[in-house]
Amino acid sequence: MSDSNLTTEEKLAKLEKGLFLMSKDRERALSNHETEDLIEELRGVVAELKAEVSKA
């Protein structure tokens, strides 16, 4: 499923999970490569949410 087909709630859940994966609450730290990939993915989600908000 493409990110553009996700609901707003699903996108927010994806952001929440991504932030958790980078948080101190996580037992295992992400590698630099994993972190960079996750940040790019989350930036895409934020861009989609911003586009949705501007349409409303």
C-alpha positions in Angstrom: 0.0 0.0 0.0 1.3 3.4 -0.9 1.6 6.0 1.9 -0.7 8.3 -0.1 -3.5 5.8 0.5 -3.2 5.8 4.2 -5.7 7.7 6.4 -4.7 10.6 8.5 -4.9 8.4 11.6 -2.6 5.8 10.0 -0.1 8.5 9.0 -0.1 9.8 12.6 0.4 6.3 13.9 3.4 5.9 11.5 4.9 9.1 12.8 4.4 8.0 16.4 6.0 4.7 15.8 9.0 6.3 14.0 9.5 8.7 16.8 9.4 5.8 19.3 12.0 4.0 17.3 14.4 6.9 17.6 13.6 7.6 21.3 15.5 6.7 24.5 12.6 4.4 25.4 13.8 1.9 22.7 16.1 -0.9 23.9 18.2 -1.1 20.8 19.5 2.0 19.1 19.0 2.4 15.3 22.1 2.5 13.2 22.9 5.8 11.5 21.7 4.3 8.2 18.4 3.1 9.7 17.8 6.5 11.3 18.5 8.4 8.1 16.1 6.2 6.2 13.4 6.6 8.9 13.8 10.4 8.9 13.3 10.5 5.2 10.2 8.3 5.4 8.7 10.4 8.2 9.4 13.6 6.3 7.3 12.2 3.4 4.5 11.4 5.8 4.7 15.0 7.2 4.6 16.4 3.6 1.5 14.4 2.9 -0.2 15.5 6.1 0.6 19.1 5.3 -0.9 18.8 1.8 -4.1 17.3 3.3 -4.4 20.2 5.8 -3.9 22.8 3.1 -6.7 21.2 1.0 -9.1 21.5 3.9 
